Amino acid sequence: MAGALSHELHQPLTALLAYTRACQQLLAQGESGERLREVIDRVVGESQRAADIVSRLRDFFRTGATRLERLWLRELLSSSASRFAAQAQQQGVELLLQPAPPSALWADRLQLEVVLRNLLANAFEAAAERPRAERQVRVSARQDGATRVCITVEDSGPGISAEMEEHLFEAFHSSKASGLGLGLAISRAIVEAHGGRLWAEVADRGVFKLVLPIEEGVAHAK
């Protein structure tokens, strides 16, 4: 469990470091107004998110606990993708969020955000291996019958071979020099706890698919 928490805390702690350095720079410039307050608000937000991750993943790995609530698919995907907007601009990655069906999920928001964040982070790393003009990450979703939705995260990276796919979701198996090999293993465990499936396709680009149950007969009005 310690390794899993370490893996999931990496992003919010990295964000905290970046925001804290931004505060230092603003203070050095004599800033004490709205810009500084905005960055401090982000520090508070990331600190709370880190605390929530520790609490919720600890409960999940101890007991399999989930805190279910109604989630709108469009809002979940939009919120998850928006966290990567700055990274997309910095790395020259075209981030595309396709229109999603107005479906509702009965799920644990934080846990599904962990899954989507892992998939998007991997997609960005893969896309970054291409020349800047060819870097793309696409998120899409479609209804899969009356009771399920299929979410796809694609990237323009080098893709996944059959040999890679065989071990992709094994804990502590990673192709990254600094990786723990836990992100996809954690993600699959969370998805399966929600009654869904997560897999990768063998292709010349990165393709991950996530199927989750939805509430029948419930659709977002917007």
Order of alpha helices (4+ residues) and beta strands (2+ residues): alpha-alpha-beta-alpha-alpha-beta-beta-alpha-beta-beta-alpha-alpha-beta-beta
